[in-house]
Amino acid sequence: MELRDAILRRSTTNGPFKPDPVSLEHQHRLMEAAARAPSHFNSQPWRFVLITEDALRQQIAEIAGETMQGLMAGGKFFTRYKRYFRFSQAEMSERRDGIFIDKLPGPLRPFVKHVFSETGQKVVNKLGVPKTLGSDNRKLVAGSPLLLAAMLTKEEYLPDQLSGFYSLLGLGMAIENIWLTTTDLGMGIQFISTPMEFPEAWAELAKLIAVPPELELIAMYRLGYLPDDGKRPNIDWTSNHRKKLSQYVFRNTCHTPEADPEGTL
């Protein structure tokens, strides 16, 4: 695959993967891609754990499901992230960012625009949305043949120093290399984010994979081969819109937005 094709096709997989194990060759190709990322003075501060053991993946899945349910039931998710939600195609087309909630169970659709209110949260809870999302998240993680934990060495990851910024930047580029490589291999990838919302849950994940004191657990992902049917979860969204050049690029100074190419919609 050409690099440009991989970049343009890169996406996040919200749905399930094939149950097939990720081949050792492909696992190592992902790690090889990560290793080629730039880093401060070639410090290569990243460390990774490839998680394939079924029992361990099930334990991680339980934490992912519980934290998703807790996040949704308590209203914390909608309060913290409401600025990213789009509920109409027109809104998405105008903003060209955030996530468009385009797949919902029928009973929930009339209440979707009220989800950020106290009444809306009660309706969401009464309809069992947190439980549904928690169950979906648990199944998605449990059914992912490969989980990936990304860490940084505390020798480089010093949050109050420039090396802390540089190491996070380097890990971000390493993850992007992994992401693009999944596209080339017919795989998908998704951030397992909800445990990070609960410090005790994140600490439990670190304990499960035996993160030593000299390393910091930064992120966790689920990976696998993409299914042919592309089945989506019960509640799902799209995020394939991108801003126009004039919305995020400037020429010479920040006073002059870059002109959009002819034919841009």
Contacts in CASP RR format, 6 or more apart in sequence:
PFRMAT RR
TARGET T0000
AUTHOR 0000-0000-0000
METHOD contacts of the structure
MODEL  1
MELRDAILRRSTTNGPFKPDPVSLEHQHRLMEAAARAPSHFNSQPWRFVL
ITEDALRQQIAEIAGETMQGLMAGGKFFTRYKRYFRFSQAEMSERRDGIF
IDKLPGPLRPFVKHVFSETGQKVVNKLGVPKTLGSDNRKLVAGSPLLLAA
MLTKEEYLPDQLSGFYSLLGLGMAIENIWLTTTDLGMGIQFISTPMEFPE
AWAELAKLIAVPPELELIAMYRLGYLPDDGKRPNIDWTSNHRKKLSQYVF
RNTCHTPEADPEGTL
1 9 0 8 1.000
1 183 0 8 1.000
1 184 0 8 1.000
3 180 0 8 1.000
6 180 0 8 1.000
6 183 0 8 1.000
6 184 0 8 1.000
7 180 0 8 1.000
9 183 0 8 1.000
10 179 0 8 1.000
10 180 0 8 1.000
10 183 0 8 1.000
11 183 0 8 1.000
11 188 0 8 1.000
11 240 0 8 1.000
12 189 0 8 1.000
12 190 0 8 1.000
12 191 0 8 1.000
12 239 0 8 1.000
13 188 0 8 1.000
13 189 0 8 1.000
13 190 0 8 1.000
13 226 0 8 1.000
14 190 0 8 1.000
14 232 0 8 1.000
14 233 0 8 1.000
14 236 0 8 1.000
14 237 0 8 1.000
15 140 0 8 1.000
15 190 0 8 1.000
15 230 0 8 1.000
15 231 0 8 1.000
15 232 0 8 1.000
15 233 0 8 1.000
15 236 0 8 1.000
16 139 0 8 1.000
16 140 0 8 1.000
16 143 0 8 1.000
16 227 0 8 1.000
16 231 0 8 1.000
17 143 0 8 1.000
17 144 0 8 1.000
17 145 0 8 1.000
17 187 0 8 1.000
17 188 0 8 1.000
17 222 0 8 1.000
17 223 0 8 1.000
17 224 0 8 1.000
17 225 0 8 1.000
17 226 0 8 1.000
17 227 0 8 1.000
18 145 0 8 1.000
18 224 0 8 1.000
18 225 0 8 1.000
18 226 0 8 1.000
18 227 0 8 1.000
19 143 0 8 1.000
19 145 0 8 1.000
20 145 0 8 1.000
20 224 0 8 1.000
20 225 0 8 1.000
21 52 0 8 1.000
21 145 0 8 1.000
21 146 0 8 1.000
22 52 0 8 1.000
22 145 0 8 1.000
22 146 0 8 1.000
22 187 0 8 1.000
22 223 0 8 1.000
22 224 0 8 1.000
22 225 0 8 1.000
26 185 0 8 1.000
26 187 0 8 1.000
27 50 0 8 1.000
27 146 0 8 1.000
29 181 0 8 1.000
29 185 0 8 1.000
30 148 0 8 1.000
30 178 0 8 1.000
30 181 0 8 1.000
30 182 0 8 1.000
30 185 0 8 1.000
30 223 0 8 1.000
31 48 0 8 1.000
31 50 0 8 1.000
33 174 0 8 1.000
33 177 0 8 1.000
33 178 0 8 1.000
33 180 0 8 1.000
33 181 0 8 1.000
34 46 0 8 1.000
34 48 0 8 1.000
34 174 0 8 1.000
34 175 0 8 1.000
34 177 0 8 1.000
34 178 0 8 1.000
35 44 0 8 1.000
35 174 0 8 1.000
36 177 0 8 1.000
37 46 0 8 1.000
37 170 0 8 1.000
37 172 0 8 1.000
37 173 0 8 1.000
37 174 0 8 1.000
37 176 0 8 1.000
37 177 0 8 1.000
38 170 0 8 1.000
38 173 0 8 1.000
39 45 0 8 1.000
39 46 0 8 1.000
39 166 0 8 1.000
39 167 0 8 1.000
39 170 0 8 1.000
39 173 0 8 1.000
39 174 0 8 1.000
40 156 0 8 1.000
40 163 0 8 1.000
40 166 0 8 1.000
40 167 0 8 1.000
40 169 0 8 1.000
40 170 0 8 1.000
43 156 0 8 1.000
43 163 0 8 1.000
43 166 0 8 1.000
43 167 0 8 1.000
45 152 0 8 1.000
45 153 0 8 1.000
45 155 0 8 1.000
45 156 0 8 1.000
45 157 0 8 1.000
45 167 0 8 1.000
45 170 0 8 1.000
45 171 0 8 1.000
46 150 0 8 1.000
46 151 0 8 1.000
46 152 0 8 1.000
46 170 0 8 1.000
46 171 0 8 1.000
46 174 0 8 1.000
47 150 0 8 1.000
47 151 0 8 1.000
47 152 0 8 1.000
47 153 0 8 1.000
47 215 0 8 1.000
48 148 0 8 1.000
48 149 0 8 1.000
48 150 0 8 1.000
48 151 0 8 1.000
49 148 0 8 1.000
49 149 0 8 1.000
49 151 0 8 1.000
49 209 0 8 1.000
50 146 0 8 1.000
50 148 0 8 1.000
51 57 0 8 1.000
51 60 0 8 1.000
51 146 0 8 1.000
51 147 0 8 1.000
51 148 0 8 1.000
51 149 0 8 1.000
51 209 0 8 1.000
52 145 0 8 1.000
52 146 0 8 1.000
52 147 0 8 1.000
56 208 0 8 1.000
56 209 0 8 1.000
57 141 0 8 1.000
57 142 0 8 1.000
57 143 0 8 1.000
57 144 0 8 1.000
57 147 0 8 1.000
58 142 0 8 1.000
59 208 0 8 1.000
60 141 0 8 1.000
60 147 0 8 1.000
60 192 0 8 1.000
60 205 0 8 1.000
60 208 0 8 1.000
60 220 0 8 1.000
61 138 0 8 1.000
61 139 0 8 1.000
61 141 0 8 1.000
61 142 0 8 1.000
61 143 0 8 1.000
62 138 0 8 1.000
63 195 0 8 1.000
63 201 0 8 1.000
63 204 0 8 1.000
63 205 0 8 1.000
64 137 0 8 1.000
64 138 0 8 1.000
64 140 0 8 1.000
64 141 0 8 1.000
64 192 0 8 1.000
64 194 0 8 1.000
64 195 0 8 1.000
65 134 0 8 1.000
65 135 0 8 1.000
65 137 0 8 1.000
65 138 0 8 1.000
65 141 0 8 1.000
65 194 0 8 1.000
66 134 0 8 1.000
66 138 0 8 1.000
66 201 0 8 1.000
67 194 0 8 1.000
67 195 0 8 1.000
67 197 0 8 1.000
67 198 0 8 1.000
67 201 0 8 1.000
68 130 0 8 1.000
68 133 0 8 1.000
68 134 0 8 1.000
68 136 0 8 1.000
68 137 0 8 1.000
68 138 0 8 1.000
68 194 0 8 1.000
69 130 0 8 1.000
69 131 0 8 1.000
69 133 0 8 1.000
69 134 0 8 1.000
69 135 0 8 1.000
70 76 0 8 1.000
70 130 0 8 1.000
71 77 0 8 1.000
71 130 0 8 1.000
71 194 0 8 1.000
71 197 0 8 1.000
71 198 0 8 1.000
72 78 0 8 1.000
72 124 0 8 1.000
72 129 0 8 1.000
72 130 0 8 1.000
72 133 0 8 1.000
72 134 0 8 1.000
73 125 0 8 1.000
73 130 0 8 1.000
74 121 0 8 1.000
74 130 0 8 1.000
75 121 0 8 1.000
76 197 0 8 1.000
77 197 0 8 1.000
78 85 0 8 1.000
78 115 0 8 1.000
78 116 0 8 1.000
78 121 0 8 1.000
79 116 0 8 1.000
82 116 0 8 1.000
84 97 0 8 1.000
84 98 0 8 1.000
84 99 0 8 1.000
85 98 0 8 1.000
85 99 0 8 1.000
85 101 0 8 1.000
85 115 0 8 1.000
86 92 0 8 1.000
86 95 0 8 1.000
86 98 0 8 1.000
86 99 0 8 1.000
86 100 0 8 1.000
86 101 0 8 1.000
87 100 0 8 1.000
87 101 0 8 1.000
87 112 0 8 1.000
87 113 0 8 1.000
89 100 0 8 1.000
91 100 0 8 1.000
92 98 0 8 1.000
92 100 0 8 1.000
92 241 0 8 1.000
93 241 0 8 1.000
95 241 0 8 1.000
96 241 0 8 1.000
96 242 0 8 1.000
96 243 0 8 1.000
96 244 0 8 1.000
96 247 0 8 1.000
97 241 0 8 1.000
97 243 0 8 1.000
98 239 0 8 1.000
98 241 0 8 1.000
99 237 0 8 1.000
99 238 0 8 1.000
99 239 0 8 1.000
100 237 0 8 1.000
100 238 0 8 1.000
100 239 0 8 1.000
100 241 0 8 1.000
101 112 0 8 1.000
101 235 0 8 1.000
101 237 0 8 1.000
102 236 0 8 1.000
102 237 0 8 1.000
102 238 0 8 1.000
103 232 0 8 1.000
103 233 0 8 1.000
103 234 0 8 1.000
103 235 0 8 1.000
103 236 0 8 1.000
103 237 0 8 1.000
104 112 0 8 1.000
104 235 0 8 1.000
105 127 0 8 1.000
105 132 0 8 1.000
105 234 0 8 1.000
105 235 0 8 1.000
107 127 0 8 1.000
108 124 0 8 1.000
108 127 0 8 1.000
108 129 0 8 1.000
108 235 0 8 1.000
111 120 0 8 1.000
111 123 0 8 1.000
111 124 0 8 1.000
111 127 0 8 1.000
114 120 0 8 1.000
114 123 0 8 1.000
115 121 0 8 1.000
115 124 0 8 1.000
124 130 0 8 1.000
129 235 0 8 1.000
132 234 0 8 1.000
132 235 0 8 1.000
133 234 0 8 1.000
133 235 0 8 1.000
136 233 0 8 1.000
136 234 0 8 1.000
136 235 0 8 1.000
137 194 0 8 1.000
140 190 0 8 1.000
140 222 0 8 1.000
140 233 0 8 1.000
141 147 0 8 1.000
141 192 0 8 1.000
141 222 0 8 1.000
144 222 0 8 1.000
144 223 0 8 1.000
144 224 0 8 1.000
145 223 0 8 1.000
145 224 0 8 1.000
145 225 0 8 1.000
146 222 0 8 1.000
146 223 0 8 1.000
146 224 0 8 1.000
147 192 0 8 1.000
147 220 0 8 1.000
147 221 0 8 1.000
147 222 0 8 1.000
147 223 0 8 1.000
148 178 0 8 1.000
148 220 0 8 1.000
148 221 0 8 1.000
148 222 0 8 1.000
148 223 0 8 1.000
149 205 0 8 1.000
149 209 0 8 1.000
149 211 0 8 1.000
149 217 0 8 1.000
149 219 0 8 1.000
149 220 0 8 1.000
150 171 0 8 1.000
150 174 0 8 1.000
150 175 0 8 1.000
150 217 0 8 1.000
150 218 0 8 1.000
150 219 0 8 1.000
150 220 0 8 1.000
150 221 0 8 1.000
151 211 0 8 1.000
151 215 0 8 1.000
151 216 0 8 1.000
151 217 0 8 1.000
151 218 0 8 1.000
152 167 0 8 1.000
152 168 0 8 1.000
152 171 0 8 1.000
152 215 0 8 1.000
152 216 0 8 1.000
152 218 0 8 1.000
153 167 0 8 1.000
153 214 0 8 1.000
153 215 0 8 1.000
153 216 0 8 1.000
154 213 0 8 1.000
154 214 0 8 1.000
154 215 0 8 1.000
154 216 0 8 1.000
155 214 0 8 1.000
156 163 0 8 1.000
156 164 0 8 1.000
156 166 0 8 1.000
156 167 0 8 1.000
157 163 0 8 1.000
157 164 0 8 1.000
157 167 0 8 1.000
157 168 0 8 1.000
157 216 0 8 1.000
157 218 0 8 1.000
158 164 0 8 1.000
168 218 0 8 1.000
171 218 0 8 1.000
171 219 0 8 1.000
175 219 0 8 1.000
175 221 0 8 1.000
178 189 0 8 1.000
178 221 0 8 1.000
179 189 0 8 1.000
182 188 0 8 1.000
182 189 0 8 1.000
182 223 0 8 1.000
182 224 0 8 1.000
185 225 0 8 1.000
186 225 0 8 1.000
186 226 0 8 1.000
187 223 0 8 1.000
187 224 0 8 1.000
187 225 0 8 1.000
187 226 0 8 1.000
188 223 0 8 1.000
188 224 0 8 1.000
188 225 0 8 1.000
188 226 0 8 1.000
189 221 0 8 1.000
189 222 0 8 1.000
189 223 0 8 1.000
189 224 0 8 1.000
190 221 0 8 1.000
190 222 0 8 1.000
191 219 0 8 1.000
191 220 0 8 1.000
191 221 0 8 1.000
192 220 0 8 1.000
192 221 0 8 1.000
192 222 0 8 1.000
194 201 0 8 1.000
195 201 0 8 1.000
195 202 0 8 1.000
195 204 0 8 1.000
195 205 0 8 1.000
195 220 0 8 1.000
196 202 0 8 1.000
196 219 0 8 1.000
202 217 0 8 1.000
205 217 0 8 1.000
205 220 0 8 1.000
206 217 0 8 1.000
209 217 0 8 1.000
211 217 0 8 1.000
244 260 0 8 1.000
244 264 0 8 1.000
245 257 0 8 1.000
245 258 0 8 1.000
245 259 0 8 1.000
245 260 0 8 1.000
245 261 0 8 1.000
245 264 0 8 1.000
246 257 0 8 1.000
246 258 0 8 1.000
246 259 0 8 1.000
246 260 0 8 1.000
247 257 0 8 1.000
249 257 0 8 1.000
249 258 0 8 1.000
250 256 0 8 1.000
250 257 0 8 1.000
250 258 0 8 1.000
251 257 0 8 1.000
251 258 0 8 1.000
END
